[in-house]
Amino acid sequence: LHVLDRLPAIHDRAIGKVWCSGPSLMVGYFRDDAATDACLVDGWLDTGDMGYLSDGYVYIVGRAKDMIIVNGRNHWPQDIEWAVEQLPGFKAGDIAAFAITTPGGEETPAVLVQCRSSDDAERVRLREEIRERVRSVTGMNCVIELIPPRTLPRTSSGKLSRAKARNLYLSGDIKPYDLAA
């Protein structure tokens, strides 16, 4: 098992991609050389996870595809989601953070928050409170969208699916509440 940031292996407690190798590892995808080449290098499998080594143990910190990169800095969606979870009335699973591309071509975080309030004035207040909280924790301005409860998609095991939430949001299938600016 290696933790790499490109090659070679990086030092303890430095975050990089998690790669593994061993006798039980697949040798490739059936009839899909492109997919095999994308994840296997010299017998090492890119797991898609980001993590670090410490005292011989591997700690997984997230998925590489979920990383939000703004102005050359890496941001974990979990950090943004955690910032919102600290506000009263929100809990883990109510929030999905992911990157979107602005009309100007820049990547920016979008945060979908399931909101139980039916009062428009309260929703506007909550959106601003969330915006300020995320800014104070991450230093970033984010697109904040309040959405109805039970809107965020889940995997078969009940986990939040950020990738699916992003796709549904961008396609217009997740419809945020219409709030005045």
N, CA and C atoms as an extended XYZ file, in Angstrom:
543
Properties=species:S:1:pos:R:3:atomname:S:1:resname:S:1:resid:I:1 pbc="F F F"
N         0.850       -1.173        0.000 N   LEU     1
C         0.000        0.000        0.000 CA  LEU     1
C         0.888        1.225        0.000 C   LEU     1
N         0.584        2.183       -0.848 N   HIS     2
C         1.340        3.433       -0.929 CA  HIS     2
C         0.378        4.612       -0.925 C   HIS     2
N         0.851        5.726       -0.408 N   VAL     3
C         0.158        6.995       -0.558 CA  VAL     3
C         1.079        7.865       -1.389 C   VAL     3
N         0.591        8.303       -2.546 N   LEU     4
C         1.418        9.016       -3.513 CA  LEU     4
C         0.784       10.333       -3.911 C   LEU     4
N         1.635       11.274       -4.241 N   ASP     5
C         1.199       12.497       -4.908 CA  ASP     5
C         2.022       12.530       -6.175 C   ASP     5
N         1.493       11.885       -7.193 N   ARG     6
C         2.241       11.486       -8.365 CA  ARG     6
C         3.285       10.490       -7.862 C   ARG     6
N         4.433       10.380       -8.431 N   LEU     7
C         5.463        9.465       -7.938 CA  LEU     7
C         6.629       10.286       -7.453 C   LEU     7
N         7.385        9.911       -6.489 N   PRO     8
C         7.344        8.703       -5.674 CA  PRO     8
C         6.441        8.869       -4.459 C   PRO     8
N         6.506        7.886       -3.546 N   ALA     9
C         5.694        7.927       -2.323 CA  ALA     9
C         6.041        9.165       -1.508 C   ALA     9
N         5.049        9.712       -0.824 N   ILE    10
C         5.271       10.914       -0.018 CA  ILE    10
C         5.451       10.536        1.449 C   ILE    10
N         5.906       11.470        2.237 N   HIS    11
C         6.242       11.207        3.635 CA  HIS    11
C         5.000       11.043        4.513 C   HIS    11
N         5.233       10.526        5.736 N   ASP    12
C         4.153       10.335        6.706 CA  ASP    12
C         3.328       11.610        6.878 C   ASP    12
N         2.034       11.439        7.004 N   ARG    13
C         1.062       12.502        7.283 CA  ARG    13
C         0.872       13.500        6.138 C   ARG    13
N         1.407       13.193        4.972 N   ALA    14
C         1.164       14.031        3.795 CA  ALA    14
C         0.042       13.370        2.989 C   ALA    14
N        -0.940       14.150        2.601 N   ILE    15
C        -2.098       13.606        1.885 CA  ILE    15
C        -1.752       13.387        0.420 C   ILE    15
N        -2.157       12.240       -0.078 N   GLY    16
C        -1.959       11.892       -1.481 CA  GLY    16
C        -2.961       10.828       -1.882 C   GLY    16
N        -2.832       10.336       -3.121 N   LYS    17
C        -3.712        9.275       -3.606 CA  LYS    17
C        -3.286        7.949       -2.986 C   LYS    17
N        -4.260        7.110       -2.671 N   VAL    18
C        -3.984        5.794       -2.108 CA  VAL    18
C        -3.926        4.778       -3.248 C   VAL    18
N        -2.813        4.064       -3.331 N   TRP    19
C        -2.586        3.025       -4.333 CA  TRP    19
C        -2.339        1.714       -3.605 C   TRP    19
N        -2.795        0.598       -4.165 N   CYS    20
C        -2.536       -0.697       -3.534 CA  CYS    20
C        -2.082       -1.708       -4.578 C   CYS    20
N        -1.415       -2.741       -4.084 N   SER    21
C        -0.916       -3.804       -4.936 CA  SER    21
C        -0.943       -5.095       -4.139 C   SER    21
N        -1.096       -6.219       -4.810 N   GLY    22
C        -1.075       -7.500       -4.123 CA  GLY    22
C        -1.519       -8.620       -5.034 C   GLY    22
N        -1.388       -9.858       -4.562 N   PRO    23
C        -1.696      -11.012       -5.410 CA  PRO    23
C        -3.184      -11.155       -5.735 C   PRO    23
N        -4.058      -10.560       -4.947 N   SER    24
C        -5.502      -10.678       -5.196 CA  SER    24
C        -6.057       -9.519       -6.009 C   SER    24
N        -5.190       -8.611       -6.411 N   LEU    25
C        -5.623       -7.433       -7.153 CA  LEU    25
C        -6.003       -7.807       -8.580 C   LEU    25
N        -6.986       -7.142       -9.110 N   MET    26
C        -7.392       -7.386      -10.494 CA  MET    26
C        -6.223       -7.096      -11.439 C   MET    26
N        -6.261       -7.710      -12.613 N   VAL    27
C        -5.229       -7.433      -13.613 CA  VAL    27
C        -5.734       -6.447      -14.658 C   VAL    27
N        -7.015       -6.147      -14.622 N   GLY    28
C        -7.575       -5.182      -15.552 CA  GLY    28
C        -9.066       -5.367      -15.711 C   GLY    28
N        -9.670       -4.402      -16.414 N   TYR    29
C       -11.091       -4.480      -16.731 CA  TYR    29
C       -11.277       -5.335      -17.974 C   TYR    29
N       -12.320       -6.136      -17.991 N   PHE    30
C       -12.604       -7.017      -19.111 CA  PHE    30
C       -12.878       -6.203      -20.373 C   PHE    30
N       -12.044       -6.388      -21.362 N   ARG    31
C       -12.181       -5.738      -22.677 CA  ARG    31
C       -12.281       -4.217      -22.592 C   ARG    31
N       -11.592       -3.607      -21.630 N   ASP    32
C       -11.610       -2.147      -21.501 CA  ASP    32
C       -10.213       -1.656      -21.125 C   ASP    32
N        -9.346       -1.619      -22.133 N   ASP    33
C        -7.954       -1.214      -21.902 CA  ASP    33
C        -7.844        0.221      -21.408 C   ASP    33
N        -8.711        1.110      -21.888 N   ALA    34
C        -8.636        2.518      -21.470 CA  ALA    34
C        -8.924        2.648      -19.973 C   ALA    34
N        -9.952        1.946      -19.490 N   ALA    35
C       -10.276        1.997      -18.059 CA  ALA    35
C        -9.160        1.368      -17.231 C   ALA    35
N        -8.580        0.288      -17.740 N   THR    36
C        -7.466       -0.361      -17.042 CA  THR    36
C        -6.278        0.582      -16.951 C   THR    36
N        -5.926        1.216      -18.066 N   ASP    37
C        -4.786        2.141      -18.081 CA  ASP    37
C        -5.009        3.338      -17.162 C   ASP    37
N        -6.275        3.718      -16.968 N   ALA    38
C        -6.582        4.877      -16.124 CA  ALA    38
C        -6.389        4.584      -14.639 C   ALA    38
N        -6.464        3.312      -14.238 N   CYS    39
C        -6.385        3.023      -12.800 CA  CYS    39
C        -5.250        2.093      -12.394 C   CYS    39
N        -4.600        1.427      -13.340 N   LEU    40
C        -3.495        0.523      -13.020 CA  LEU    40
C        -2.194        1.033      -13.624 C   LEU    40
N        -1.162        1.139      -12.782 N   VAL    41
C         0.161        1.554      -13.247 CA  VAL    41
C         1.186        0.614      -12.632 C   VAL    41
N         1.875       -0.141      -13.476 N   ASP    42
C         2.923       -1.066      -13.016 CA  ASP    42
C         2.435       -1.980      -11.894 C   ASP    42
N         1.206       -2.479      -12.006 N   GLY    43
C         0.666       -3.394      -11.008 CA  GLY    43
C         0.064       -2.732       -9.783 C   GLY    43
N         0.036       -1.412       -9.764 N   TRP    44
C        -0.542       -0.666       -8.638 CA  TRP    44
C        -1.900       -0.109       -9.050 C   TRP    44
N        -2.902       -0.268       -8.170 N   LEU    45
C        -4.266        0.191       -8.423 CA  LEU    45
C        -4.515        1.511       -7.715 C   LEU    45
N        -4.952        2.507       -8.477 N   ASP    46
C        -5.402        3.781       -7.908 CA  ASP    46
C        -6.799        3.537       -7.348 C   ASP    46
N        -6.933        3.595       -6.012 N   THR    47
C        -8.219        3.280       -5.371 CA  THR    47
C        -9.257        4.383       -5.538 C   THR    47
N        -8.803        5.583       -5.924 N   GLY    48
C        -9.712        6.724       -6.002 CA  GLY    48
C        -9.846        7.447       -4.679 C   GLY    48
N        -9.177        6.919       -3.650 N   ASP    49
C        -9.221        7.535       -2.321 CA  ASP    49
C        -8.030        8.455       -2.120 C   ASP    49
N        -8.217        9.443       -1.262 N   MET    50
C        -7.122       10.287       -0.793 CA  MET    50
C        -6.899        9.920        0.666 C   MET    50
N        -5.632        9.903        1.066 N   GLY    51
C        -5.347        9.539        2.443 CA  GLY    51
C        -3.913        9.847        2.801 C   GLY    51
N        -3.530        9.417        3.998 N   TYR    52
C        -2.151        9.600        4.435 CA  TYR    52
C        -1.747        8.428        5.316 C   TYR    52
N        -0.427        8.221        5.425 N   LEU    53
C         0.139        7.200        6.292 CA  LEU    53
C         0.610        7.845        7.579 C   LEU    53
N         0.419        7.131        8.688 N   SER    54
C         0.941        7.578        9.971 CA  SER    54
C         1.217        6.347       10.822 C   SER    54
N         2.464        6.174       11.207 N   ASP    55
C         2.875        5.040       12.043 CA  ASP    55
C         2.421        3.706       11.460 C   ASP    55
N         2.490        3.572       10.139 N   GLY    56
C         2.152        2.324        9.478 CA  GLY    56
C         0.676        2.115        9.206 C   GLY    56
N        -0.166        3.051        9.597 N   TYR    57
C        -1.605        2.952        9.349 CA  TYR    57
C        -1.998        3.926        8.241 C   TYR    57
N        -3.000        3.529        7.453 N   VAL    58
C        -3.522        4.389        6.395 CA  VAL    58
C        -4.811        5.036        6.891 C   VAL    58
N        -4.910        6.339        6.701 N   TYR    59
C        -6.112        7.084        7.068 CA  TYR    59
C        -6.711        7.661        5.795 C   TYR    59
N        -7.939        7.268        5.496 N   ILE    60
C        -8.640        7.753        4.310 CA  ILE    60
C        -9.333        9.061        4.682 C   ILE    60
N        -9.122       10.098        3.866 N   VAL    61
C        -9.718       11.400        4.169 CA  VAL    61
C       -10.812       11.798        3.183 C   VAL    61
N       -10.936       11.088        2.084 N   GLY    62
C       -11.987       11.417        1.128 CA  GLY    62
C       -11.715       10.794       -0.225 C   GLY    62
N       -12.591       11.089       -1.163 N   ARG    63
C       -12.453       10.591       -2.532 CA  ARG    63
C       -11.820       11.679       -3.391 C   ARG    63
N       -10.895       11.282       -4.237 N   ALA    64
C       -10.195       12.240       -5.096 CA  ALA    64
C       -11.180       13.000       -5.981 C   ALA    64
N       -12.206       12.316       -6.479 N   LYS    65
C       -13.151       12.966       -7.399 CA  LYS    65
C       -14.037       14.001       -6.711 C   LYS    65
N       -14.114       13.953       -5.366 N   ASP    66
C       -14.942       14.912       -4.632 CA  ASP    66
C       -14.212       16.211       -4.309 C   ASP    66
N       -12.898       16.235       -4.485 N   MET    67
C       -12.088       17.404       -4.144 CA  MET    67
C       -12.577       18.634       -4.920 C   MET    67
N       -12.661       19.763       -4.226 N   ILE    68
C       -13.033       21.040       -4.837 CA  ILE    68
C       -11.764       21.877       -4.919 C   ILE    68
N       -11.387       22.275       -6.123 N   ILE    69
C       -10.157       23.047       -6.316 CA  ILE    69
C       -10.535       24.460       -6.737 C   ILE    69
N       -10.187       25.431       -5.884 N   VAL    70
C       -10.490       26.838       -6.151 CA  VAL    70
C        -9.198       27.626       -6.010 C   VAL    70
N        -8.850       28.357       -7.065 N   ASN    71
C        -7.620       29.159       -7.077 CA  ASN    71
C        -6.396       28.338       -6.684 C   ASN    71
N        -6.331       27.108       -7.174 N   GLY    72
C        -5.182       26.252       -6.917 CA  GLY    72
C        -5.147       25.611       -5.542 C   GLY    72
N        -6.148       25.851       -4.716 N   ARG    73
C        -6.193       25.252       -3.374 CA  ARG    73
C        -7.233       24.143       -3.337 C   ARG    73
N        -6.880       23.072       -2.650 N   ASN    74
C        -7.783       21.932       -2.506 CA  ASN    74
C        -8.670       22.113       -1.281 C   ASN    74
N        -9.960       21.858       -1.468 N   HIS    75
C       -10.928       21.948       -0.373 CA  HIS    75
C       -11.741       20.661       -0.351 C   HIS    75
N       -11.918       20.110        0.831 N   TRP    76
C       -12.733       18.912        0.979 CA  TRP    76
C       -14.192       19.310        1.148 C   TRP    76
N       -15.104       18.672        0.413 N   PRO    77
C       -16.526       18.985        0.585 CA  PRO    77
C       -16.998       18.710        2.009 C   PRO    77
N       -16.382       17.737        2.666 N   GLN    78
C       -16.765       17.412        4.040 CA  GLN    78
C       -16.525       18.593        4.977 C   GLN    78
N       -15.484       19.393        4.719 N   ASP    79
C       -15.216       20.564        5.560 CA  ASP    79
C       -16.330       21.600        5.420 C   ASP    79
N       -16.789       21.792        4.196 N   ILE    80
C       -17.877       22.739        3.942 CA  ILE    80
C       -19.167       22.219        4.581 C   ILE    80
N       -19.440       20.934        4.376 N   GLU    81
C       -20.649       20.336        4.949 CA  GLU    81
C       -20.615       20.402        6.477 C   GLU    81
N       -19.445       20.148        7.065 N   TRP    82
C       -19.301       20.209        8.522 CA  TRP    82
C       -19.615       21.616        9.026 C   TRP    82
N       -19.148       22.637        8.303 N   ALA    83
C       -19.401       24.023        8.721 CA  ALA    83
C       -20.901       24.282        8.836 C   ALA    83
N       -21.680       23.781        7.887 N   VAL    84
C       -23.135       23.978        7.919 CA  VAL    84
C       -23.767       23.134        9.027 C   VAL    84
N       -23.255       21.918        9.224 N   GLU    85
C       -23.802       21.036       10.258 CA  GLU    85
C       -23.690       21.637       11.655 C   GLU    85
N       -22.760       22.572       11.849 N   GLN    86
C       -22.569       23.185       13.164 CA  GLN    86
C       -23.653       24.213       13.487 C   GLN    86
N       -24.409       24.610       12.480 N   LEU    87
C       -25.503       25.556       12.707 CA  LEU    87
C       -26.713       24.821       13.279 C   LEU    87
N       -27.492       25.489       14.128 N   PRO    88
C       -28.684       24.843       14.696 CA  PRO    88
C       -29.676       24.447       13.598 C   PRO    88
N       -30.235       23.253       13.725 N   GLY    89
C       -31.276       22.806       12.809 CA  GLY    89
C       -30.784       22.004       11.621 C   GLY    89
N       -29.467       21.849       11.469 N   PHE    90
C       -28.936       21.072       10.349 CA  PHE    90
C       -28.158       19.886       10.888 C   PHE    90
N       -28.163       18.805       10.129 N   LYS    91
C       -27.462       17.609       10.579 CA  LYS    91
C       -26.730       16.969        9.403 C   LYS    91
N       -25.856       16.046        9.737 N   ALA    92
C       -25.122       15.314        8.703 CA  ALA    92
C       -26.127       14.682        7.744 C   ALA    92
N       -25.860       14.789        6.479 N   GLY    93
C       -26.755       14.245        5.471 CA  GLY    93
C       -27.715       15.262        4.890 C   GLY    93
N       -27.821       16.441        5.530 N   ASP    94
C       -28.676       17.516        5.017 CA  ASP    94
C       -27.960       18.362        3.973 C   ASP    94
N       -26.651       18.177        3.826 N   ILE    95
C       -25.831       19.103        3.051 CA  ILE    95
C       -24.988       18.337        2.038 C   ILE    95
N       -24.885       18.880        0.828 N   ALA    96
C       -23.983       18.334       -0.185 CA  ALA    96
C       -23.187       19.485       -0.786 C   ALA    96
N       -21.871       19.374       -0.736 N   ALA    97
C       -20.995       20.384       -1.331 CA  ALA    97
C       -20.243       19.754       -2.498 C   ALA    97
N       -20.110       20.512       -3.570 N   PHE    98
C       -19.398       20.035       -4.755 CA  PHE    98
C       -19.012       21.241       -5.592 C   PHE    98
N       -18.183       21.016       -6.585 N   ALA    99
C       -17.724       22.105       -7.446 CA  ALA    99
C       -18.638       22.257       -8.656 C   ALA    99
N       -18.853       23.515       -9.040 N   ILE   100
C       -19.539       23.820      -10.296 CA  ILE   100
C       -18.697       24.846      -11.042 C   ILE   100
N       -18.964       25.001      -12.311 N   THR   101
C       -18.260       25.993      -13.117 CA  THR   101
C       -19.176       27.187      -13.320 C   THR   101
N       -18.675       28.371      -12.991 N   THR   102
C       -19.461       29.599      -13.140 CA  THR   102
C       -19.557       29.966      -14.616 C   THR   102
N       -20.494       30.858      -14.972 N   PRO   103
C       -20.569       31.308      -16.366 CA  PRO   103
C       -19.249       31.912      -16.856 C   PRO   103
N       -18.430       32.432      -15.932 N   GLY   104
C       -17.127       32.990      -16.298 CA  GLY   104
C       -16.041       31.945      -16.456 C   GLY   104
N       -16.397       30.663      -16.244 N   GLY   105
C       -15.445       29.580      -16.439 CA  GLY   105
C       -14.615       29.216      -15.215 C   GLY   105
N       -14.920       29.813      -14.064 N   GLU   106
C       -14.169       29.500      -12.848 CA  GLU   106
C       -14.896       28.427      -12.046 C   GLU   106
N       -14.112       27.606      -11.333 N   GLU   107
C       -14.705       26.600      -10.459 CA  GLU   107
C       -15.023       27.244       -9.117 C   GLU   107
N       -16.215       26.964       -8.616 N   THR   108
C       -16.633       27.493       -7.317 CA  THR   108
C       -17.440       26.424       -6.590 C   THR   108
N       -17.436       26.439       -5.264 N   PRO   109
C       -18.240       25.461       -4.541 CA  PRO   109
C       -19.729       25.812       -4.585 C   PRO   109
N       -20.533       24.792       -4.710 N   ALA   110
C       -21.982       24.921       -4.550 CA  ALA   110
C       -22.360       24.077       -3.343 C   ALA   110
N       -23.276       24.581       -2.552 N   VAL   111
C       -23.706       23.881       -1.346 CA  VAL   111
C       -25.225       23.756       -1.383 C   VAL   111
N       -25.708       22.526       -1.452 N   LEU   112
C       -27.143       22.263       -1.390 CA  LEU   112
C       -27.480       21.896        0.046 C   LEU   112
N       -28.483       22.570        0.606 N   VAL   113
C       -28.858       22.348        2.003 CA  VAL   113
C       -30.351       22.050        2.068 C   VAL   113
N       -30.688       20.894        2.610 N   GLN   114
C       -32.093       20.551        2.802 CA  GLN   114
C       -32.656       21.422        3.920 C   GLN   114
N       -33.739       22.121        3.605 N   CYS   115
C       -34.312       23.096        4.534 CA  CYS   115
C       -35.749       22.705        4.859 C   CYS   115
N       -36.044       22.650        6.148 N   ARG   116
C       -37.376       22.248        6.600 CA  ARG   116
C       -38.325       23.421        6.810 C   ARG   116
N       -37.810       24.640        6.773 N   SER   117
C       -38.652       25.817        7.003 CA  SER   117
C       -39.519       26.095        5.775 C   SER   117
N       -40.773       26.478        6.025 N   SER   118
C       -41.669       26.828        4.917 CA  SER   118
C       -41.823       28.340        4.770 C   SER   118
N       -41.195       29.105        5.661 N   ASP   119
C       -41.293       30.561        5.644 CA  ASP   119
C       -40.180       31.152        4.772 C   ASP   119
N       -40.568       31.919        3.739 N   ASP   120
C       -39.573       32.480        2.816 CA  ASP   120
C       -38.574       33.400        3.510 C   ASP   120
N       -39.045       34.230        4.427 N   ALA   121
C       -38.134       35.143        5.130 CA  ALA   121
C       -37.117       34.351        5.954 C   ALA   121
N       -37.564       33.283        6.578 N   GLU   122
C       -36.662       32.427        7.360 CA  GLU   122
C       -35.657       31.727        6.447 C   GLU   122
N       -36.110       31.311        5.273 N   ARG   123
C       -35.194       30.673        4.316 CA  ARG   123
C       -34.105       31.644        3.874 C   ARG   123
N       -34.482       32.886        3.594 N   VAL   124
C       -33.488       33.895        3.196 CA  VAL   124
C       -32.490       34.101        4.332 C   VAL   124
N       -32.990       34.191        5.554 N   ARG   125
C       -32.109       34.367        6.708 CA  ARG   125
C       -31.153       33.178        6.855 C   ARG   125
N       -31.685       31.962        6.714 N   LEU   126
C       -30.858       30.760        6.823 CA  LEU   126
C       -29.789       30.713        5.738 C   LEU   126
N       -30.178       31.075        4.515 N   ARG   127
C       -29.199       31.067        3.420 CA  ARG   127
C       -28.042       32.002        3.730 C   ARG   127
N       -28.335       33.192        4.237 N   GLU   128
C       -27.270       34.147        4.563 CA  GLU   128
C       -26.425       33.658        5.740 C   GLU   128
N       -27.071       33.046        6.726 N   GLU   129
C       -26.329       32.493        7.863 CA  GLU   129
C       -25.385       31.378        7.397 C   GLU   129
N       -25.862       30.532        6.499 N   ILE   130
C       -25.032       29.457        5.948 CA  ILE   130
C       -23.874       30.046        5.152 C   ILE   130
N       -24.169       31.035        4.304 N   ARG   131
C       -23.133       31.681        3.486 CA  ARG   131
C       -22.020       32.238        4.379 C   ARG   131
N       -22.414       32.941        5.443 N   GLU   132
C       -21.420       33.536        6.351 CA  GLU   132
C       -20.639       32.467        7.107 C   GLU   132
N       -21.315       31.419        7.519 N   ARG   133
C       -20.632       30.337        8.245 CA  ARG   133
C       -19.595       29.662        7.356 C   ARG   133
N       -19.975       29.326        6.136 N   VAL   134
C       -19.036       28.671        5.220 CA  VAL   134
C       -17.866       29.600        4.917 C   VAL   134
N       -18.147       30.877        4.698 N   ARG   135
C       -17.079       31.847        4.421 CA  ARG   135
C       -16.121       31.947        5.611 C   ARG   135
N       -16.656       31.958        6.831 N   SER   136
C       -15.791       32.105        8.010 CA  SER   136
C       -14.910       30.873        8.227 C   SER   136
N       -15.393       29.698        7.849 N   VAL   137
C       -14.624       28.467        8.046 CA  VAL   137
C       -13.654       28.211        6.900 C   VAL   137
N       -14.083       28.483        5.664 N   THR   138
C       -13.263       28.119        4.500 CA  THR   138
C       -12.598       29.306        3.819 C   THR   138
N       -13.116       30.515        4.062 N   GLY   139
C       -12.601       31.688        3.365 CA  GLY   139
C       -13.125       31.816        1.945 C   GLY   139
N       -14.092       30.983        1.570 N   MET   140
C       -14.611       30.994        0.201 CA  MET   140
C       -16.047       31.489        0.155 C   MET   140
N       -16.357       32.147       -0.955 N   ASN   141
C       -17.749       32.453       -1.271 CA  ASN   141
C       -18.303       31.263       -2.035 C   ASN   141
N       -19.464       30.799       -1.646 N   CYS   142
C       -20.070       29.631       -2.269 CA  CYS   142
C       -21.465       29.961       -2.766 C   CYS   142
N       -21.912       29.208       -3.754 N   VAL   143
C       -23.306       29.252       -4.173 CA  VAL   143
C       -24.072       28.431       -3.138 C   VAL   143
N       -25.018       29.053       -2.469 N   ILE   144
C       -25.815       28.367       -1.444 CA  ILE   144
C       -27.232       28.205       -1.971 C   ILE   144
N       -27.706       26.970       -2.028 N   GLU   145
C       -29.062       26.684       -2.497 CA  GLU   145
C       -29.797       25.885       -1.430 C   GLU   145
N       -30.972       26.361       -1.035 N   LEU   146
C       -31.825       25.615       -0.115 CA  LEU   146
C       -32.785       24.767       -0.934 C   LEU   146
N       -32.924       23.518       -0.525 N   ILE   147
C       -33.754       22.568       -1.268 CA  ILE   147
C       -34.706       21.865       -0.294 C   ILE   147
N       -35.777       21.264       -0.821 N   PRO   148
C       -36.729       20.569        0.054 CA  PRO   148
C       -36.088       19.370        0.766 C   PRO   148
N       -36.634       19.008        1.924 N   PRO   149
C       -36.149       17.812        2.631 CA  PRO   149
C       -36.265       16.564        1.750 C   PRO   149
N       -35.418       15.601        2.009 N   ARG   150
C       -35.387       14.308        1.305 CA  ARG   150
C       -35.130       14.454       -0.189 C   ARG   150
N       -34.439       15.514       -0.587 N   THR   151
C       -34.120       15.741       -1.995 CA  THR   151
C       -32.761       15.158       -2.371 C   THR   151
N       -31.811       15.192       -1.452 N   LEU   152
C       -30.457       14.743       -1.777 CA  LEU   152
C       -30.432       13.236       -2.023 C   LEU   152
N       -29.781       12.812       -3.109 N   PRO   153
C       -29.737       11.386       -3.441 CA  PRO   153
C       -28.800       10.608       -2.514 C   PRO   153
N       -29.119        9.360       -2.341 N   ARG   154
C       -28.345        8.454       -1.487 CA  ARG   154
C       -27.882        7.248       -2.300 C   ARG   154
N       -26.810        6.637       -1.828 N   THR   155
C       -26.361        5.381       -2.417 CA  THR   155
C       -27.242        4.258       -1.873 C   THR   155
N       -27.036        3.047       -2.363 N   SER   156
C       -27.823        1.906       -1.876 CA  SER   156
C       -27.564        1.635       -0.401 C   SER   156
N       -26.413        2.089        0.112 N   SER   157
C       -26.114        1.894        1.538 CA  SER   157
C       -26.534        3.093        2.383 C   SER   157
N       -27.204        4.081        1.769 N   GLY   158
C       -27.734        5.213        2.515 CA  GLY   158
C       -26.813        6.411        2.627 C   GLY   158
N       -25.640        6.340        2.004 N   LYS   159
C       -24.709        7.470        2.072 CA  LYS   159
C       -25.086        8.534        1.045 C   LYS   159
N       -24.733        9.769        1.359 N   LEU   160
C       -24.930       10.872        0.426 CA  LEU   160
C       -24.132       10.610       -0.848 C   LEU   160
N       -24.748       10.843       -2.002 N   SER   161
C       -24.053       10.725       -3.284 CA  SER   161
C       -23.832       12.124       -3.841 C   SER   161
N       -22.643       12.693       -3.566 N   ARG   162
C       -22.334       14.047       -4.037 CA  ARG   162
C       -22.345       14.125       -5.559 C   ARG   162
N       -21.767       13.123       -6.209 N   ALA   163
C       -21.689       13.148       -7.674 CA  ALA   163
C       -23.090       13.169       -8.285 C   ALA   163
N       -23.980       12.360       -7.752 N   LYS   164
C       -25.350       12.340       -8.276 CA  LYS   164
C       -26.070       13.643       -7.945 C   LYS   164
N       -25.843       14.179       -6.734 N   ALA   165
C       -26.456       15.460       -6.362 CA  ALA   165
C       -26.005       16.549       -7.325 C   ALA   165
N       -24.715       16.570       -7.634 N   ARG   166
C       -24.171       17.562       -8.569 CA  ARG   166
C       -24.838       17.420       -9.938 C   ARG   166
N       -24.908       16.202      -10.447 N   ASN   167
C       -25.507       15.977      -11.765 CA  ASN   167
C       -26.983       16.365      -11.788 C   ASN   167
N       -27.720       16.009      -10.740 N   LEU   168
C       -29.143       16.362      -10.674 CA  LEU   168
C       -29.334       17.874      -10.571 C   LEU   168
N       -28.464       18.535       -9.822 N   TYR   169
C       -28.535       19.996       -9.687 CA  TYR   169
C       -28.250       20.668      -11.029 C   TYR   169
N       -27.176       20.237      -11.687 N   LEU   170
C       -26.800       20.860      -12.963 CA  LEU   170
C       -27.821       20.590      -14.064 C   LEU   170
N       -28.503       19.450      -14.000 N   SER   171
C       -29.515       19.131      -15.018 CA  SER   171
C       -30.861       19.787      -14.718 C   SER   171
N       -30.996       20.389      -13.533 N   GLY   172
C       -32.254       21.030      -13.159 CA  GLY   172
C       -33.239       20.102      -12.478 C   GLY   172
N       -32.825       18.853      -12.216 N   ASP   173
C       -33.723       17.904      -11.563 CA  ASP   173
C       -33.828       18.137      -10.058 C   ASP   173
N       -32.828       18.782       -9.463 N   ILE   174
C       -32.962       19.264       -8.089 CA  ILE   174
C       -33.314       20.737       -8.207 C   ILE   174
N       -34.473       21.084       -7.702 N   LYS   175
C       -34.969       22.456       -7.833 CA  LYS   175
C       -34.873       23.179       -6.489 C   LYS   175
N       -33.955       24.154       -6.389 N   PRO   176
C       -33.843       24.930       -5.145 CA  PRO   176
C       -35.081       25.796       -4.940 C   PRO   176
N       -35.311       26.169       -3.675 N   TYR   177
C       -36.371       27.125       -3.386 CA  TYR   177
C       -36.032       28.434       -4.085 C   TYR   177
N       -37.047       29.095       -4.625 N   ASP   178
C       -36.868       30.385       -5.296 CA  ASP   178
C       -36.888       31.475       -4.230 C   ASP   178
N       -35.707       32.016       -3.930 N   LEU   179
C       -35.590       33.042       -2.890 CA  LEU   179
C       -35.129       34.351       -3.497 C   LEU   179
N       -35.637       35.442       -2.964 N   ALA   180
C       -35.182       36.766       -3.412 CA  ALA   180
C       -33.732       36.951       -2.990 C   ALA   180
N       -32.995       37.719       -3.775 N   ALA   181
C       -31.576       37.958       -3.472 CA  ALA   181
C       -31.409       38.790       -2.277 C   ALA   181
